[in-house]
Amino acid sequence: MESDNSMKQNHGQAGQNSVEGVLHQYESSGSIKITSPYRAGREDYDNNQFYALFLISFQDSEKWIIYTTTSMRGDRIKENYWDSLNLKEINADISKAFLVYPDSISKDEKKLFIAKNQQTINQDIYTPLDGILSLTEFEAALKDRIFQNKDKGFIKNAEGRAFEQRVANALKNKDNLSFLQGNTNGKITKDLFLMEKILTKIQIKPSEVNSIDATADETVIGCLPSGGSPKTDVLVDIYLKDSEKVTLTISCKNTDSQNVSIAQFDYKTIAFALDPKDNNLRDLLQQAQLIGAPSMMPTETAQKLTEALKPHLTDLGLWLLGGYKGEGEPNTQWASYILVRKNDDAKIEFYFLREYYDLLVASHPNGSFGTPFAWTYASGSKGKNIQFKAKVI
């Protein structure tokens, strides 16, 4: 029985941590502020009587309160009703209250949550909650609120930066490392699974680690000599107990798109990166840039470019994806790893750079000019640059 209760507690803590991880990435980007826990009381009574796990404050005056659960227990949800009803009346800025459950619960349990949420939406029952949502549904609602009236480019950039900061925070979290080392002292971990996934991939045991430092700060990672952005989004230093230091340079992709733009260069930069002495390759790349669309290039010219690129395919791929052999500092600005999140924590994967490129080749063998990439141009840049797009693995 004690073991069962411990498992339930750990499961509940994991659900809470997942929500906290989502919230923290947007707090790190400055989009919201978090108060946890949030307590308030009615005038002349205990001012800590009513409780919410999280209070979210948006950049205007609006606020939300959040509860988490892993089980549709009647007594627990009634507590949430009572607390949220009173908190909404006490604080007029609180406009919404949500109960959030993990995506990973069983199908039978999920059916209960969906049914209760439908009753809430249909107003079949009286409830001060505004929704009972899965973590994915809640994150979508949160993003809609944060990014309302923002253009798509702003949203994508903000989401990307927020996720990069979330990864850095998870890796440098001392409680995460302590937990993985077996010190289950009740301290709250944050995005523990990210640290565990990455250490497992690089085959470093938590017991071998003394400390981890990580940053997504662009001013620390620095700009390339040309002024452009490096491929490294998160820079990690793992200090081992034998005094060795392991450095990870991670490129992050947080998207729900099947294909994303990975790089954009003019033909001279591409030619110089691949072989500065190959004038034939440079001339063919110039023609590709001027024409813009591979489908518009004469068949003979396209075949010549395909042949000219054959000796450079791997170098091209590793350069476009990770900056490999390009400009910048190899140890901090070239990305050796790719972390992919397809807008869902259940779909996060961590790859070696070469591993990711090989998977890309296998999954997209019919890209432009024998590469696994689509060659195109950004709006307004036809004839000036070549834009490379890649499938998200």
N, C-alpha and C positions, 0 to 999 in steps of 0.2 A: 504493500500500500504506500509506504514511504517513497519507494522508487517511482511508483506511478505519479505521485504528487510532484516529485522532483522533475519528472519528464514534462508534466503539464506546465510547471513553472518555467522550465527552460524554453518550451515551445512558445509560451506567452511572451517571455522576454525577447525571443527571436523576432516575433511579430512586431513588438514595440520598437525594437532596434531597426527593423526594416523601414518603418514609417519615419523614425527619427533620421535615418540615412537620407531618405528622400527630402525631408524638410531641411536638413542641414545643407544639402547642396545648393538649395535656393537661398538659404540664409547667407551662405558664403559669397554668393554673387550679389548680395545686397537687395534682393527682391522682396524679402520678408524678414521679420524678426520673430524669434521663438521664445516663449516663456514656458518652462516646464519644470515642475508641474505648475498649474495655475490654480490658485485658490481665492475665493472671495466669500463674503457673507453679507447678510442684510444688516441694515443700520440697527444698532443697539443689540446685535447678537454676535456670536462668534464669527470673526471675519475670515476664518479658514474653513467654514462649514462645508462649502460646496467646491467641487473639484473637477478639473479637466486635466488630462494627461499633457495636452499641448494647447497653448493659445498662440494662434498665428496672427501677427499684425502686418497688414499690407502697407504699402507706401502712403496710401490715403488713410482714413480713419477706420476703415472696415476691419473686422476681426472675425476669425473662425475659432471654434474649439473642436478638439479631436480626441476621440477615445479609441482604444484598440481592444480587440478580442480575438480569440481563436475558436470560440465555441458559442453557439447561440443558446446561452443559458438565460432562462427567464428572469432569475433574481438579479443577475449581473446587468442585463439590459435595462431593467427597471431602475437600477441605481443611476445608469447613464441618463435615463429620462428625467429623473428627479434633479440631478445635478445640472443638466443642460437647461432645463426649464427655469431654474432659479438664476443661473448665471446669465442667461439671456435677459432676464428682467432686471438684474442688478447692473449689468453693463450693456447699455443701449448700443454700443459699437459692435457687439457680437451679433452678426447677422445669420451665421450658419453653424450648425453642429453636426459632425459626422462620426459615425462608428465605422472603423476600418478593420477589415480582416485580411489575412495573408492570402496570396494567390495559391499557395501550396496546400491548402486544406483539402480534405477528401471531397469527392463529388457529392456524396450524400449530405455532408455538412454545408457545402456550398449552396445546395438547393434550398436549404432552410434560410440562409442569408438572403438569397435572391427573392424568395417568397416574402420575407419580412420587408425587404426594401420595396417590393412592388406594392405591398399594403401601405407603406409610407407614402409612396408617390401618388397612389390612388386616393389617399386620405381615408382609407377604410378604417383606420385606427387613429386615435389621437396620440400624437407623439411630437415632442419638441425637436426631435432629430430631423435633419433635412435629407439624410440619406444614409444607407448602410452599404458601404462600397468595398470592393476588393482594392488591394493596394494599387493595382494598375488603373482602376477606375478613379480612385482618389487622386493619383498623380495627374491624370488627364484633366480632372476638374480643377486642380490646383494650377496647372499650367495655363488653362483657359483664363483663369482669373488673373494670374500674374501678367500674362502677355496680351490681355485684351487691348485692342486698338494698336498693336505693334505689328510691323511688317514681318514677312516670313524670314528674311535674312537676319533681322534682329533676334528673332526667336531662336533660330538655329544656333546662332553664335552664343547667345546667353545660355542655352541648354548645354552646349558643348563645354563652355567654361565652367559651368556649375558642376558638371560630372567630373571634370578633371580635378577640381578642388575636392570633390567627394572622395575620389580615389586616393589623393595625397593624404587627406585626413584619416582615412581608414588605415593606411600603411604606417603612419607615424603614431597611431593611437597606442599608447603604452598598455592600456587595459586589454586591447586585442591580443597583443603579444603575450601578456601575462596569462590570459585565458588559454591560449594555445599551448603554453608551456605547462599547463595543468594547475594553475593557481586560480581555481574557481572561488574567488573571495567575494562574490556578489557585486563587484563593480560592473558598471554598465559598459558593455562593448558597443561599438558602432561599426556597422558593415564588416563584421568579423569575417564573413565569407570571402570578401575581396582579398584580405591578407592571406587567408588560408589557401585560396585558389592560386595566388601568385607564388607563394612559398612552395607549394606542392609542385607547380610547373617547373620551377627552377631547381627543384630537388634540394632544398635547404630545409632542414628540420628546425622547428621553432626552438628546440632545446639548444641548438647551435648558435642562436642569435643573441647578441648582447643588447642591441638597440637598432632602431630603424629611423632614419630621417627622410622625409619626402616633401617635395614642394611642387606646386603648379604655378608658382609666381613667375610671370613672364620676365620680370626685371631680374630675377635670379638666374633663370635659364638663359636669358639674353637673346638678342637679335643676331641674325646672320650678318656677315660683313657687308652684304648688299643692302641690309636693312630689312630683309624679309623675315618671316617667322620660321624657326627651326621645326623639325619634325617631332622633337621631344615635347610632349605636353606635360608629363610628370617625370621629375628627376628624383631617383631614389638611391639612397646610400644605406646598405645593410652592413652593420658592423658585427662581425662574428666574434665569438668568445676566444678564438685563437688569434685575435688581433687583425685578421684579414678583413678587407672591405670589399663588398660586391656592389657595383653600381648598375642600376637598371635605368634605361632610357625608354620611356613608354609613350607611344602614340595612341591616343584614345579616339574611338569612333562611337558616338552615341547618337543613333539615328533609327528611324523607322522606314527609311528609304532603301530600296533594293540596290540603287547605284548612287555613288557620291563622287563629287569632284575631289581629286586628291592632289592636283598640282596644275600649275599654269606657267609656261615659259615661252620665250621666243626661240626661234629655230637656232640662233647662234649659241644660246645657253645650252640647249640640248646637245648640239653637235660638240661643243667644247667638253661637256661632261662625259660623253661617250668616247670620242676620239678626236681631239683637236686637229689632227693631221689629215683626217679623211675629208677632203674637199668634196668628193662625190656625195657622201652622206649629208654634208652640210647643205649642198645645193638641192638635194631631194627633200630635205626637211623644210627648206625655204618654200619649195613648191607646195608642199602639204599645208604650210601655214597660209599661203596666199589663197589657195583654193578653199580652205576651211573645212569642207566636208569630204571625207574619204570617198564617198560614193560618186563625187563629181570629178575625181582625179582620173585621167586617162589610164586605162588598164595596164599599159606597158610601164608607165611611170610608177604606178602603185606596186607592180611586181618588182621593179628595181629597188624601190624603198624597202619593200619586205625583205629582199635579199641582203640589202646593205645593213639592215638592222639585226639580222640573224646572229652575228657574233656578239652582239651587245644586249641581247634580250634580258638576261638575268641582271646585268648591271643596270639597265634601264629601269627594271622593276624595283630593284632594291633602292635605287636613287629616288624614284618617284614616291615610294611608300615610306622609306625611312631616311632619305637624305644621304644614303651610303655613298661614299666616294665623292660627295659634292662639297660645297663650301661649309664653313662652320667648324666647330670643335667636335671631333669624332666622339669623345668620351662623354659629352653632355648634350650635344645638339642633334646627333644622329640617333634615330630611334632603333633600338634593337628588338623591341617587343611591340606587339599590336594588341590592344585591349578593345574588344567590341561589345557594346551593349545595344541590342536592338530594341531600345525603348522599353525594356522589361528586364528586371533583375534575374528572372529565370533564364534569360538568354544572354548571359554574359560569358564570353570566352576569352582566354588569354593565349596568345600565340608568340612563338619566336618569329622574327621578321621573315627569315627564309621559309619557314613553315607556312606562313600566311601567303607568301608569294606563290609557293608551289600549289597550294590549294586554289588560289586564284587562277593559275594556269589550267588546272584540271577542270575547274568549274566554268571557265569562260575561254574555251580554246579558239573561238572565232572572233576575237577582237580585231581591231584595226591593224593592218600591216604585220600580222603574225604575232602581235603582242596580246596580252589578256586585257588590254585597256580599250576604251572607246576614245577616239580622237575627235575633238570638236573645238568649239571656241565659245567664250563667254559673250554675252550680249554686248555689242558695241566694239568687240575686239577682233573681228574677222580681219585676217591679214596681218595682225599685230602679234598674236600669241597663239599657241596651241594649248588647249585645255584637255587634261586627261581625266577620264572618269573610270571608276572601278566598281565592280560588283561588291556588295558587302557580304562577306562569308558568314 
